[in-house]
Amino acid sequence: MARVAVGWGVRELASAAQVSPDTIARLERGEGLYPRTVATIRAALEAAGVEFIPENGGGPGVRLRKAPE
C-alpha cells in the first residue's frame, strides 16, 4: 500500500531504498527479510511522505503525510 500511495513501482522503491527489486518483491509476498533491510525500505518510504500508523484495533496502516499549508 505504501509504495502505491507514493506512485512508485517496484523498481523505484528498490532504487530509493538501495535494494534489489527482488527484495521488494519478497517483502510484498510476505517473505522474511533482515530487520535492517525492512528498516531501510521503511526509511525510503517515510522520506517520500508515507506515515506508518500503528495498530489501533483496526490493524496497522499507512497514509501520506499532510502537505504543509
Beta strands, then each sheet from edge to edge (+ up, - down):
strand 1: 50-53
strand 2: 61-64
sheet 1: 1+ 2-
end
